Amino acid sequence: MWTVSMLKENAKAALKNFYWPAFLVSLIFILLTGTGSSSSGGGSSDEFINEYYNNYSNSSDSSYDYGDYSSDDDYDYSYDYDDDIDSSFSQDDYEQIFNDMFSGFGDMLGDTSVSAIISVAIAVVIIVMIVTLAYNIFFANPLTVGYNNFFLNARTGNAGVGELFSQFKHGHYMATVKNMFFLKLRLFLWSLLVLIPIGIGILIFAKSDSRDIMGSLVLAILIVLPLYFVALIPQIIKKYEYFLVPYITAENPNITPNRAFEISSQTMKGEKMHCFGLQMSFIGWLILGGLAGSIFTAFLGVLLGSAATAAGMALIYPYLYATLAEFYCCMKEKAIATGISSRDELDGL
């Protein structure tokens, strides 16, 4: 049985001798990836974990004590056109205006110099997208797992800054790349659900009267915006369902993607909201870091402000991700106690 305060106290104990190395690792990680890790860790006592394991194994009640977790119908959106204006602009006139616009765009593309500039710009955008994707797949993702590995080793008092790059070793690299690639791919595919409300919005505009643009815009907002947020829900659920995958990969890089997803999905049943609540308990720190970053940027400029923001967030991340690692350790013992996995499989290497 665990509480938020327990996890945080254990994280503080683990960081007692590793805070500044954790700060350095976090700063390097932020600068190289521009983001935080989806998981991290930081030590607490194994006595606490063993107690959790024994309580879970001997109790028929698997419940937890989480402690701290805790239009106006008369409004007319259409334009009130004056009679002489209304009579002077017909539907054919609007169609002619759009035709003239596209005709002018076509003439512009017919200009060799303009066409060449546009072609180069499109090529540059495509190249940047490909390079960014490759960087994330082959460098940032393994670095994320290495970041997790640092904190997992810090739990046992055996962590060095070099652990950040541990997944680039021979025998780890391609297996880690594969696991993290399929994780990001699954989350990306779930995110495509937001295209449904966007498509509905486009359809509304396509079928709307060109003289009632404002009414169509309001209708699109009233229909599309709620559907958009509803479409985000499955992706958020899957994000927490697969929350343990980077941790599992950090401990056992050679585990297959399907097996890592299976362990995470089964273990996180009934735990998603608890994990969300744990993360939300740090919202004050993250908001403070964001505000400090904005102030630094305003006074120091974008470059120095961004560097100061990265340093500020690197001060917060060790505590945050060390606490999340304690959550993973409890979930790991749950998986072992309930037969979802074995200690050999999760301890991996």
C-alpha positions in Angstrom: 0.0 0.0 0.0 1.4 3.4 -1.0 0.6 7.0 -0.9 1.9 10.1 -2.8 3.8 11.3 0.2 5.5 8.0 0.6 6.7 8.0 -3.0 8.0 11.6 -2.7 9.8 10.8 0.5 11.5 7.8 -1.1 12.4 9.9 -4.1 14.0 12.5 -1.9 16.0 9.8 -0.1 17.2 8.4 -3.4 18.3 11.8 -4.6 20.1 12.7 -1.4 23.5 11.6 -2.9 22.6 11.9 -6.6 20.8 15.2 -7.0 23.5 17.1 -8.7 24.4 14.3 -11.1 20.7 14.0 -11.7 20.5 17.7 -12.4 23.4 17.4 -14.9 21.8 14.4 -16.6 18.5 16.2 -16.8 20.0 19.3 -18.3 21.9 17.4 -21.0 18.7 15.4 -21.7 16.6 18.5 -22.1 19.1 20.3 -24.3 19.5 17.2 -26.6 15.8 16.3 -26.8 13.9 19.5 -25.9 11.6 17.6 -23.6 11.3 15.7 -20.4 11.4 11.9 -20.2 8.2 9.8 -20.2 9.6 8.1 -17.2 12.4 8.4 -14.7 13.3 7.2 -11.4 15.3 7.8 -8.3 15.9 5.7 -5.4 14.1 4.8 -2.4 14.6 2.0 0.1 14.1 -1.6 -1.0 12.5 -2.1 2.4 9.5 -0.1 1.3 9.2 -2.0 -2.0 9.5 -5.3 -0.2 6.8 -4.2 2.2 4.6 -3.3 -0.7 5.2 -6.7 -2.3 4.4 -8.6 0.9 1.2 -6.6 1.5 0.1 -7.1 -2.1 0.8 -10.8 -2.1 -0.9 -11.5 1.3 -3.9 -9.3 0.8 -7.1 -10.3 -1.0 -8.0 -6.6 -1.2 -5.9 -4.9 -3.9 -7.3 -1.4 -3.2 -5.0 1.4 -2.4 -4.9 4.4 0.0 -3.8 7.2 -2.2 -3.8 9.9 0.5 -3.0 13.2 -1.1 -4.6 12.4 -4.4 -6.8 13.4 -4.5 -25.9 30.2 -26.2 -28.2 32.5 -26.7 -30.8 31.3 -29.1 -31.8 34.8 -30.1 -28.4 35.8 -31.3 -28.2 36.1 -35.0 -24.7 35.3 -36.4 -25.5 36.1 -40.0 -24.5 39.3 -41.6 -27.2 42.0 -42.1 -26.4 43.1 -45.7 -27.7 46.3 -47.0 -30.3 45.8 -49.8 -28.2 47.5 -52.5 -25.1 45.6 -51.5 -27.1 42.3 -51.3 -28.4 42.8 -54.8 -25.1 43.8 -56.2 -23.3 40.6 -55.1 -24.8 37.3 -56.3 -23.6 33.7 -55.8 -22.0 33.9 -59.2 -20.1 37.0 -58.2 -18.6 35.2 -55.1 -17.6 32.2 -57.3 -15.9 34.6 -59.7 -13.9 36.2 -56.9 -12.7 32.7 -55.8 -11.9 31.8 -59.4 -9.9 35.0 -59.8 -8.0 34.3 -56.6 -7.0 30.8 -57.7 -6.3 32.0 -61.2 -3.9 34.6 -59.8 -2.2 31.9 -57.7 -1.9 29.7 -60.8 -0.3 32.6 -62.7 2.2 33.1 -59.8 3.1 29.4 -60.0 3.6 29.9 -63.7 6.5 32.3 -62.9 9.6 30.2 -63.1 11.5 32.1 -60.3 8.5 32.0 -57.9 7.9 28.3 -58.7 11.5 27.5 -58.0 11.4 29.3 -54.6 8.3 27.4 -53.6 9.8 24.1 -54.7 13.0 24.7 -52.7 10.9 25.7 -49.7 8.8 22.5 -49.9 12.0 20.4 -50.3 13.5 22.1 -47.2 10.4 21.5 -45.2 10.3 17.8 -46.2 14.1 17.3 -45.4 13.7 19.0 -42.0 10.7 16.7 -41.2 12.7 13.6 -42.2 15.8 14.6 -40.3 13.7 15.4 -37.2 11.9 12.1 -37.4 15.1 10.2 -37.8 16.7 12.1 -34.9 13.8 11.2 -32.6 13.8 7.6 -33.6 17.5 6.8 -33.6 18.8 9.2 -31.0 16.1 10.9 -28.8 14.2 7.7 -28.0 17.2 5.7 -26.9 18.3 8.7 -24.9 14.9 8.7 -23.1 15.4 5.1 -22.1 19.0 5.9 -21.0 17.6 8.7 -18.9 15.3 6.2 -17.2 18.2 3.8 -16.7 20.1 6.5 -14.8 17.4 6.9 -12.2 16.8 3.2 -11.9 20.5 2.7 -11.2 20.4 5.6 -8.8 17.9 3.7 -6.7 20.6 1.2 -5.9 23.3 3.8 -5.4 25.1 2.9 -8.7 24.4 5.7 -11.2 26.8 7.7 -13.4 26.2 10.5 -15.9 27.2 8.0 -18.6 24.1 6.0 -18.0 22.3 8.5 -20.1 23.9 7.0 -23.2 23.7 3.4 -21.9 21.3 2.3 -24.6 23.8 3.1 -27.4 25.9 0.1 -26.4 26.1 -2.9 -28.7 23.3 -5.3 -28.1 21.0 -2.7 -26.6 20.6 -0.1 -29.3 18.4 -1.7 -32.0 16.2 -3.4 -29.5 15.6 -0.1 -27.7 15.0 1.7 -31.0 12.4 -0.9 -31.9 10.5 -0.8 -28.6 10.3 2.9 -28.5 9.5 3.2 -32.2 6.4 1.0 -31.8 5.4 2.9 -28.6 5.5 6.2 -30.4 3.8 4.7 -33.5 0.9 3.4 -31.5 0.4 6.7 -29.7 0.6 8.5 -33.1 -2.0 6.3 -34.6 -4.4 6.9 -31.7 -3.8 10.6 -32.2 -5.1 10.4 -35.7 -8.7 10.3 -34.3 -8.5 14.1 -34.0 -8.7 14.1 -37.9 -12.4 13.1 -37.6 -13.6 16.4 -36.0 -11.3 18.4 -38.2 -12.8 16.6 -41.3 -16.3 17.5 -40.0 -15.3 21.1 -39.7 -14.0 21.2 -43.3 -17.2 19.6 -44.5 -19.3 22.2 -42.7 -17.4 25.0 -44.4 -17.6 23.2 -47.8 -21.4 23.0 -47.6 -22.0 26.4 -46.0 -23.3 29.5 -47.8 -20.4 31.7 -48.7 -22.4 34.7 -47.5 -22.7 33.3 -44.0 -19.1 32.7 -43.1 -19.6 33.8 -39.5 -22.5 31.5 -38.9 -20.5 28.6 -40.4 -17.6 29.4 -38.1 -19.7 29.5 -35.0 -21.4 26.2 -36.0 -18.0 24.6 -36.6 -16.7 25.7 -33.2 -19.8 24.4 -31.4 -19.6 21.1 -33.1 -15.9 20.5 -33.8 -14.3 21.7 -30.6 -16.2 19.3 -28.2 -15.6 16.5 -30.7 -11.9 17.4 -30.8 -11.5 17.0 -27.0 -13.4 13.8 -27.0 -11.1 12.5 -29.8 -8.1 13.2 -27.5 -9.4 10.9 -24.7 -8.4 7.5 -26.3 -4.8 8.8 -26.9 -4.5 9.9 -23.3 -5.8 6.6 -22.0 -3.3 4.7 -24.2 -0.5 7.0 -23.0 -1.1 5.9 -19.4 -1.8 2.3 -20.5 1.7 2.1 -22.0 3.3 4.3 -19.3 5.6 1.5 -18.1 7.0 0.6 -21.5 10.1 2.9 -21.3 10.8 1.7 -17.8 10.5 -2.0 -18.8 12.8 -1.3 -21.8 15.3 0.5 -19.6 15.6 -2.6 -17.3 15.4 -5.2 -20.1 16.1 -3.7 -23.6 15.8 -7.1 -25.2 12.2 -7.6 -24.3 9.9 -7.7 -27.3 7.6 -4.7 -28.0 4.4 -6.8 -27.8 5.5 -8.3 -24.4 6.4 -4.9 -23.0 3.0 -3.5 -24.1 1.2 -6.6 -22.6 2.9 -6.2 -19.2 2.3 -2.4 -19.1 -1.4 -2.7 -20.2 -2.2 -5.4 -17.6 -0.3 -3.8 -14.8 -1.8 -0.3 -15.4 -5.4 -1.6 -15.1 -6.9 0.5 -12.3 -3.8 2.6 -12.0 -4.2 5.2 -14.8 -6.0 7.8 -12.7 -3.6 7.2 -9.8 -0.6 7.9 -12.1 -2.3 11.0 -13.5 -3.0 12.2 -9.9 0.6 11.6 -9.0 1.8 13.7 -12.0 -0.7 16.5 -11.2 0.7 16.8 -7.7 3.7 18.4 -9.4 1.7 20.9 -11.5 2.7 23.8 -9.2 6.4 23.2 -9.7 6.0 22.9 -13.5 3.9 26.1 -13.7 6.5 27.9 -11.6 9.3 26.6 -13.9 7.3 27.8 -17.0 6.7 31.3 -15.5 10.3 31.6 -14.5 11.3 30.7 -18.1 9.0 33.4 -19.5 10.6 36.0 -17.2 14.1 34.9 -18.1 13.2 35.1 -21.8 11.7 38.6 -21.5 14.8 40.0 -19.8 17.6 37.9 -21.4 16.3 37.3 -24.9 15.3 34.1 -26.5 18.6 32.3 -26.6 19.8 33.0 -23.0 16.2 32.8 -21.8 15.8 29.3 -23.3 19.1 28.2 -21.7 17.9 29.6 -18.3 14.5 27.8 -18.7 16.3 24.5 -19.5 18.4 24.9 -16.4 15.3 25.7 -14.3 13.4 22.7 -15.5 16.5 20.5 -14.9 16.2 21.5 -11.2 12.7 20.2 -11.1 12.9 17.1 -13.2 15.0 14.9 -10.9 12.4 15.2 -8.1 9.5 14.6 -10.5 10.9 11.7 -12.3 12.4 10.1 -9.2 8.9 10.0 -7.8 7.5 8.5 -11.0 10.2 5.8 -10.8 9.0 4.9 -7.3 5.5 4.5 -8.9 7.1 2.2 -11.4 8.8 0.1 -8.7 5.4 -0.4 -7.0 3.8 -1.4 -10.4 6.7 -3.7 -11.0 6.1 -5.5 -7.7 2.4 -5.6 -8.5 3.1 -7.3 -11.8 5.3 -9.9 -10.1 2.9 -10.5 -7.2 -0.1 -11.0 -9.5 1.8 -13.2 -12.0 1.7 -10.7 -14.9 5.5 -11.0 -15.2 8.5 -12.5 -13.3 11.4 -10.9 -11.6 13.8 -12.3 -14.1 11.9 -10.8 -17.0 11.5 -7.3 -15.4 15.0 -7.2 -13.9 16.2 -8.2 -17.4 19.9 -7.6 -17.6 
